[in-house]
């Protein structure tokens, strides 16, 4: 699919969503940091986090109906602490990255727990300097440490167990075996190989464990949740407000079920611990796995049944990329997987999960509302966004610019460059009939001379004026 087709497709998704769905002012909850003390020059008297929140409320209050967003200030509940005044909400406990604990042993960390049944070492030798005749591997059962078993000596298997050897064309050699044949609980494996000059090339000593000896854990070995401060300083306060009958609608509907969108304002933390402090990632590279999440993501998932949908209690083996000569098959909870796909988020358009949009009739999708969300109680979500910036003025500018864009829906705020080539939309572009039905009639495309206009990209905009230059020449508010 061409770049222009992709852009057209994404814009169509946005436009349909924009025209079909508009959240009402009283369906929004605005959060600010009640502990914030900074009052920068050029702002109104008083702390700036509240100022930005109040500005959002004032700009989104309906003058006809009087409906306006709800406002909630958050306080750090821990005596003498100011957890909310930092961009990263720090936690006391940090030992549950893997989300599992051993039933019998108290391990210091649960992150790197390779499985006994899949012990694999990797030797990369692009310079041809390794002497494989010096390879030695030993297994030491942790329940009987005096019983050391040598399975490879001087580069050759001792015949005690079957050893797997593999050599690849990229100067890599892999050696694998099943250590559970010698230990049903845990074992320490020692690996050593030398260079041809007699110096140590690689020396590894790693503990391996049995999957059946582990259970899923929400706290890790120390018994303290790694996201405890987030829960107490933010989530519990938000839930208490949403579930308080005093805040309910006249018909008794709790705000929990009425609110669709949460706005996080300037002054609140940007980063918090992920659910239970468990690290997850989208690749097999452990360097891409992290236990930090955006505050917006955690708030969106407050009522989401993560345990059920992500199979928290279901343990398995996660095959990670090689690390320091080890190809690890790690013991993990099901939550190590990323939250992605239509089974996780039923509210996104199904075409959003396609690598290439299918040329079929446009599927009808309901807009995000309370009734649709109620049909998926285990996948209860909020739309959460952030109003932020280096200064409060920048945050307030975002509010103004968003209101402007919601009215005029153009890729520029009021101006365009005269050098840009103006062309009519080609009928060959995918989805063009929907664009034309919505009143989109022209595009502009950059060229090599003016790279800042988006060379190589086709940008589509609403025709505000049927005569060139298409955009309004002056800002309109």
Secondary structure, DSSP 4 states (H G I P E B T S, - for coil): --HHHHHHHHHHHHHHHHHH----GGGEEEEEETT-----TTS-SS-HHHHHHHHHHHHT--TTT----EEEEE---STT--GGGSSB---S----SS-EEESS---S-SS--EETT-EEEEEE-TTS-EEEEEEEEEEEETTSTT-EEEEEETTEE-SSS--EEEEETTTEEEEEE-GGGT-SSEEEEEEEEEETTSSEEEEEEEEEE-GGGEEE-SS-TTSS-TTHHHIIIIIHHHHHHHH-GGGS-TTS--HHHH--EEEEETTS-SEEEPGGG--B-SSS-GGG-BSEEEHHHHHHTTTB-HHHHTTTT-EEEEEPPPBTTB--EEEEEGGGS---STTT-TTS-GGGG-SS---SPPPP-PPS-HHHHHT-TTB---EEEEE--SSHHHHHHHHHHHHHHHHH--SSSS---TTSEEEEPPTTSTTHHHHHHTTEEEEEE--SS-GGGTTT-EEEEE-SSSSTT-S-SS---
